Amino acid sequence: MEQASLELTVGPVAHGGWCVARHEGRVVFVRHALPGERVIADVTEETTRFLRADAVEILEPSPDRVVPPCPYAGPGRCGGCDWQHATLEAQRRLKGQVVAEQLKRLAGLSREVVVEEVPGAKDGLGWRTRVQFAARPGGELGFRRHRSHDIEVVDACLIAHPEVEAVGAEQHSWPGAAGVEVIASSSGDRAVVVSPRPRRSVTVPELEAPASILLDQGKGRTVPRRGSGVLHEQVGDRGFRVAGSGFWQVHPGAAETLLDAVLAYAAPEPGEWALDLYCGVGLFAAGLAEAVGAEGAVFGLESEAAAVRDARANLRDLPQARVERGRVEEALDRFQIERADLVVVDPPRSGLGREVVERIASLDAQRIVYVSCDPATLARDLAWLAELGYPLSDLRAFDAFPMTHHVECVALLAKA
């Protein structure tokens, strides 16, 4: 397709970092624009139903527009940030509109959504404690361009945490690497996880700051090559170990913020029986176990073997908490879980799905707390839960990923 340029009046925000415009009756999803702007946009993709385009010239700018702080942000450049051209206040307003639109369209729910700031990201920069770089064949590091395998080589990332940037990974060549992940924990640990190209060994350069070096063996398995394969995180008075590139919130304030929100909605009481599904390394399970006390019990389920090992270590001082490995779809039946007082779920971006929603609803819990990083799958699942007697009672949204379109939600569903 020969690239075409269109003059467009940009309409409302859409899920995924786009705004919606129309051209000759067809929808155009436009990046690098803001609602209300008049722009010249280059078409980047065409289907029978819609177009995708990048705003390359702003004819009438929005009052929310700012100059992106990062030199790599913009049309055809790094695909990591969606909203660097908007003020932080506008970014949060746009994210709230996206969540509200998804709730209305997919769940029939009308509500205003306010996206709350998460402490620890001054000016929306310097927050990302886990950064995954892609490597070019020559070993230069960068980030993939939007909807592309092409790599934009960078010498720094403005949303990366200062302790990630201290390693200086982008300043060096990594021959033989397909990718390099740099991690900085809240306790001061640093790690670099190297993913080699097939049948290649990786030459690890001399880094600017001390860091453990781990080799990614695929399927979530890492092997230490230098230093420890474990990082340590701190939330309040409790420490958590996380093996290698295992899951942990990337925003330095997100773990504590989300834990507080989950516990406020779950309202666990001493003696209650709680489930923590997709429990990871045990962040929510620990808070629940402390609240239900020795007379209560917490049962966690997690499919990743390394995360289960970490969770068991993190909860070893809480005998009322038990973590088992398994997929929720089969493990609730395998462990004969028939009821619960409350349920916390934190599924991947794909959400729960109908089968898991029905199984959770069968537990007859008084409260379900749903943590979600995708408003579309959240809204879909909320509609199903409402059908099964668990209408949405309350919802909070958090800006755990400034400069990007991503948003974290915590929803409370109370038994009707």
C-alpha positions as a printed Julia matrix, in Angstrom:
416×3 Matrix{Float64}:
   0.0     0.0    0.0
   1.38    3.41  -0.97
   1.49    5.6    2.1
  -1.29    8.2    2.11
  -1.59   11.39   4.14
  -4.95   12.5    5.49
  -6.15   15.72   7.09
  -8.24   14.67  10.08
 -10.2    16.1   12.97
  -9.38   13.85  15.9
 -12.2    12.51  18.07
 -12.27   10.63  21.39
  -9.58    8.43  22.88
  -9.66    4.67  22.24
  -8.17    1.72  24.11
  -4.54    1.09  23.15
  -3.02    4.56  22.89
  -5.08    5.7   19.91
  -7.59    8.43  19.22
 -10.48    7.91  16.8
 -11.06    9.94  13.64
 -13.12    9.29  10.53
 -12.31    9.56   6.84
 -14.84    8.91   4.1
 -16.96    6.86   6.49
 -14.12    4.69   7.77
 -12.68    4.74  11.26
  -9.08    5.9   11.54
  -7.11    5.02  14.68
  -4.54    7.79  15.13
  -1.43    7.72  17.32
   0.49   10.79  18.53
  -2.71   12.87  18.49
  -5.09   14.19  21.15
  -8.88   14.62  21.11
 -10.02   17.78  19.34
  -6.84   18.29  17.33
  -6.66   18.9   13.6
  -3.74   16.9   12.18
  -2.02   15.6    9.08
  -1.7    11.84   9.57
   0.26    9.27   7.55
  -1.62    6.0    7.05
   0.44    3.07   8.4
  -2.05    0.22   7.95
  -5.28   -0.34   6.04
  -7.93   -3.03   6.51
 -11.4    -3.37   5.04
 -12.89   -1.91   8.24
 -10.45    0.74   9.45
  -7.15    2.56   9.0
  -4.25    3.13  11.37
  -2.27    6.33  11.11
   0.39    8.48  12.8
  -0.15   12.19  13.31
   2.93   13.75  11.71
   1.85   17.41  11.68
  -0.37   19.18  14.2
  -2.45   21.89  12.53
  -4.58   22.79  15.56
  -3.04   21.55  18.82
  -4.9    20.59  21.98
  -4.22   22.72  25.07
  -3.13   19.44  26.68
  -0.27   18.99  24.2
   3.36   19.26  25.34
   6.71   18.58  23.69
   7.63   14.92  24.42
  10.54   14.88  26.89
  12.16   11.89  25.15
  13.93   12.4   21.79
  12.93    8.87  20.74
   9.18    9.44  21.17
   7.12   10.21  18.09
   5.87    8.8   14.79
   7.97    5.91  13.54
  10.22    5.96  16.62
  10.23    3.97  19.9
   6.92    2.21  20.54
   7.2     2.1   24.32
   5.4     5.33  25.26
   1.99    6.35  23.9
   1.25    9.68  25.61
   4.49   11.64  26.04
   2.88   14.43  23.99
   0.21   15.0   26.68
   0.4    16.48  30.17
   0.26   13.97  33.02
  -3.13   15.34  34.04
  -4.42   14.78  30.5
  -2.91   11.29  30.35
  -4.8    10.25  33.47
  -8.01   11.83  32.21
  -7.68    9.94  28.91
  -7.04    6.65  30.71
 -10.09    7.23  32.88
 -12.17    7.83  29.76
 -10.9     4.56  28.25
 -11.81    2.55  31.36
 -15.24    4.19  31.5
 -15.83    3.51  27.8
 -14.89   -0.16  28.13
 -17.14   -0.56  31.17
 -20.03    1.03  29.29
 -19.54   -0.84  26.02
 -18.72   -4.3   27.37
 -20.46   -4.39  30.76
 -23.27   -1.83  30.38
 -21.91    0.13  33.36
 -22.03    3.93  33.43
 -19.56    5.49  35.85
 -16.92    8.19  35.94
 -13.43    6.81  36.43
 -10.69    8.9   38.07
  -7.17    7.57  37.54
  -5.09    8.1   40.67
  -1.4     8.97  40.77
   0.95    6.3   42.15
   3.76    7.76  44.3
   7.3     7.37  42.98
   7.24    8.76  39.42
   8.1    12.46  39.49
   6.92   14.07  36.24
   5.92   10.59  35.03
   9.57    9.67  34.42
  12.19    7.49  36.08
   9.75    4.86  37.36
  10.23    1.65  35.39
  12.29   -0.76  37.51
  12.25   -3.57  34.92
  13.19   -2.65  31.37
  13.35   -5.11  28.47
  15.64   -4.05  25.63
  15.63   -5.72  22.24
  18.98   -6.24  20.51
  19.86   -5.72  16.88
  21.99   -8.43  15.17
  25.08   -6.32  15.85
  24.28   -6.18  19.58
  22.98   -2.59  19.85
  20.11   -2.22  22.32
  16.83   -0.4   21.83
  13.05   -0.79  21.75
  10.73   -2.06  19.05
   8.83    0.49  17.06
   5.04    0.4   17.33
   3.54   -2.71  15.65
   6.94   -3.51  14.15
   9.94   -5.79  14.59
  12.26   -2.89  13.75
  14.37   -1.72  16.69
  14.93    1.93  17.6
  18.41    2.06  19.13
  18.54    4.3   22.22
  21.28    5.58  24.5
  18.91    6.17  27.46
  15.28    5.61  28.48
  13.58    8.43  30.36
  10.92    6.25  31.99
  13.55    3.8   33.27
  14.35    4.0   36.98
  17.69    5.73  37.73
  19.04    2.47  39.19
  18.26    0.73  35.88
  19.99    3.47  33.93
  22.97    3.27  36.3
  23.82   -0.13  34.78
  24.42    1.57  31.41
  23.21   -1.38  29.33
  22.39    0.85  26.32
  25.95    2.22  26.27
  27.37   -1.15  25.22
  27.09   -3.73  22.47
  25.75   -7.19  23.35
  26.9    -9.56  20.58
  24.84  -12.74  20.44
  21.92  -11.33  22.47
  18.31  -11.24  21.31
  17.25   -9.24  24.34
  18.52   -7.79  27.62
  16.35   -7.09  30.66
  17.69   -4.8   33.39
  16.06   -4.97  36.83
  16.51   -2.78  39.9
  14.78   -3.84  43.11
  13.53   -1.66  45.95
  16.21   -3.1   48.24
  19.08   -2.08  45.95
  19.63   -5.34  44.05
  20.35   -5.12  40.34
  20.18   -7.91  37.77
  20.66   -8.23  34.02
  18.82  -11.09  32.31
  20.32  -11.96  28.92
  18.32  -13.8   26.24
  20.71  -15.31  23.65
  19.99  -15.74  19.99
  19.51  -19.4   18.9
  22.79  -21.31  19.01
  24.73  -18.21  20.04
  26.65  -17.3   23.17
  26.5   -13.75  24.48
  29.44  -11.51  25.21
  28.54   -9.56  28.35
  30.22   -6.14  28.47
  31.73   -4.48  31.52
  28.79   -2.61  33.07
  28.72    0.8   34.75
  27.28   -0.53  38.05
  27.37   -3.9   39.84
  24.64   -6.33  38.76
  23.99  -10.04  38.79
  24.05  -11.62  35.33
  21.42  -14.25  34.53
  20.93  -16.33  31.4
  17.36  -16.7   30.17
  16.68  -20.34  29.28
  13.1   -19.72  28.15
   9.73  -20.51  29.74
  10.52  -18.3   32.71
  13.7   -20.18  33.69
  16.88  -18.22  34.41
  20.34  -19.42  35.47
  22.77  -17.17  37.36
  26.07  -16.63  35.55
  27.37  -14.05  38.02
  25.96  -13.14  41.4
  22.61  -14.25  42.8
  19.58  -15.26  40.77
  17.27  -13.66  43.35
  16.14  -10.06  43.88
  14.64   -8.7   47.07
  11.68   -6.31  47.25
  10.34   -4.48  50.28
   6.69   -3.56  50.88
   6.1    -1.95  54.26
   7.71   -4.15  56.9
   7.72   -7.3   54.75
  10.38   -8.48  52.35
   9.76  -10.55  49.22
  12.19  -12.56  47.13
  11.66  -12.71  43.37
  13.7   -15.11  41.25
  15.29  -13.66  38.13
  12.82  -11.99  35.81
   9.81  -13.29  37.76
   6.76  -11.01  37.93
   6.81   -7.97  40.17
   5.13   -4.59  39.67
   7.44   -2.36  37.59
   6.39    0.95  39.18
   8.22    1.44  42.52
   5.02    2.54  44.28
   2.63    0.09  42.68
   3.04   -2.96  44.93
   2.2    -1.08  48.13
  -0.54    0.99  46.47
  -2.28   -2.07  45.02
  -1.88   -4.08  48.22
  -3.54   -1.3   50.22
  -6.37   -1.05  47.68
  -6.93   -4.82  47.62
  -7.02   -5.11  51.41
  -9.39   -2.14  51.72
 -11.84   -3.78  49.3
 -11.37   -7.34  50.57
 -11.83   -6.26  54.22
 -10.48   -9.59  55.52
 -11.57  -10.48  59.05
  -9.85  -12.79  61.56
 -10.87  -16.38  60.95
 -11.93  -15.92  57.32
 -11.02  -18.29  54.46
  -9.49  -16.42  51.51
  -8.3   -17.4   48.05
  -5.54  -15.58  46.16
  -5.68  -16.72  42.53
  -2.77  -15.97  40.17
  -0.91  -15.14  43.37
   2.6   -14.63  41.94
   5.21  -14.42  44.68
   2.58  -13.86  47.39
   2.14  -10.09  47.73
  -1.63  -10.16  48.29
  -1.54  -13.55  50.05
   0.79  -12.12  52.68
  -1.51   -9.19  53.41
  -4.55  -11.45  53.54
  -2.82  -13.97  55.81
  -1.77  -11.3   58.29
  -5.37  -10.05  58.41
  -7.18  -13.4   58.79
  -4.71  -14.5   61.46
  -3.97  -17.95  62.78
  -7.69  -18.81  62.99
  -8.14  -18.12  59.27
  -6.55  -19.51  56.12
  -5.3   -18.3   52.74
  -4.92  -20.58  49.73
  -2.86  -19.26  46.82
  -2.7   -20.63  43.28
   0.03  -19.83  40.76
   1.04  -21.57  37.52
   4.72  -20.53  37.39
   7.0   -22.94  39.3
   9.59  -20.27  40.22
   6.9   -17.95  41.56
   5.46  -20.77  43.69
   8.89  -21.4   45.21
   9.28  -17.69  45.92
   5.78  -17.41  47.4
   6.39  -20.31  49.76
   9.61  -18.69  50.94
   7.93  -15.3   51.31
   5.06  -16.75  53.37
   7.03  -19.21  55.5
   6.35  -17.19  58.68
   2.58  -17.37  58.0
   1.52  -21.0   58.5
  -2.1   -20.08  57.74
  -1.04  -19.38  54.12
  -0.57  -22.21  51.61
   0.5   -21.86  47.97
   0.13  -24.56  45.32
   1.08  -24.72  41.68
  -1.62  -25.05  39.05
  -3.82  -23.36  36.5
  -6.97  -21.97  38.06
  -9.06  -23.72  35.39
  -8.21  -27.14  36.86
  -6.54  -26.6   40.23
  -9.62  -25.46  42.18
 -11.21  -28.8   41.36
  -7.99  -30.75  41.94
  -7.62  -29.27  45.43
 -11.38  -29.62  46.07
 -11.93  -25.92  46.79
 -15.7   -25.59  47.15
 -16.15  -22.31  49.05
 -14.41  -19.17  50.27
 -15.27  -16.07  52.28
 -13.39  -13.83  49.89
 -11.48  -14.2   46.63
  -8.7   -12.04  45.17
  -7.8   -12.49  41.48
  -4.94  -10.87  39.56
  -5.0   -12.58  36.16
  -2.78  -11.86  33.14
  -3.83   -9.34  30.49
  -6.14  -11.93  28.9
  -8.37  -11.8   32.0
 -10.27  -14.64  33.67
 -12.43  -15.97  30.84
 -15.88  -17.47  31.12
 -14.84  -20.84  32.58
 -12.89  -19.32  35.48
 -15.58  -16.67  36.12
 -18.2   -19.4   36.52
 -15.93  -21.46  38.82
 -15.16  -18.45  41.03
 -18.84  -17.51  41.26
 -19.59  -21.07  42.43
 -17.44  -20.5   45.55
 -20.22  -18.38  47.1
 -17.75  -15.8   48.43
 -19.11  -12.61  49.94
 -16.51  -10.45  48.18
 -14.4   -10.77  45.03
 -11.54   -8.33  44.43
 -10.34   -8.21  40.82
  -6.97   -6.64  39.94
  -6.61   -5.96  36.23
  -4.09   -4.4   33.85
  -6.5    -4.46  30.89
  -9.82   -2.58  31.05
 -11.31   -4.5   28.1
 -10.94   -7.98  29.58
 -11.88   -6.6   33.0
 -15.14   -5.17  31.64
 -15.93   -8.41  29.81
 -15.42  -10.46  32.99
 -17.38   -7.98  35.12
 -20.37   -8.44  32.83
 -20.25  -12.21  33.3
 -19.78  -11.92  37.07
 -22.8    -9.61  37.3
 -24.9   -12.23  35.49
 -23.81  -14.74  38.15
 -24.78  -12.6   41.13
 -21.65  -10.46  41.61
 -22.35   -6.91  40.41
 -19.63   -4.27  40.49
 -19.69   -2.49  43.85
 -16.72   -0.13  43.46
 -13.67    0.46  41.29
 -10.4     2.36  41.52
  -7.87    3.02  38.75
  -4.17    3.77  39.15
  -1.57    5.35  36.88
   1.0     2.6   37.39
   2.44    3.12  33.88
   2.87    6.87  33.19
   3.49    7.96  29.59
   1.93    4.73  28.3
  -1.73    3.8   27.65
  -1.66    1.11  30.34
  -3.67    1.49  33.54
  -4.17   -0.72  36.6
  -7.68   -1.23  38.03
  -8.93   -2.76  41.27
 -12.61   -3.72  41.32
 -14.82   -4.87  44.19
 -17.68   -7.24  43.48
 -20.04   -7.94  46.35
 -22.45  -10.87  46.35
 -25.93   -9.68  45.44
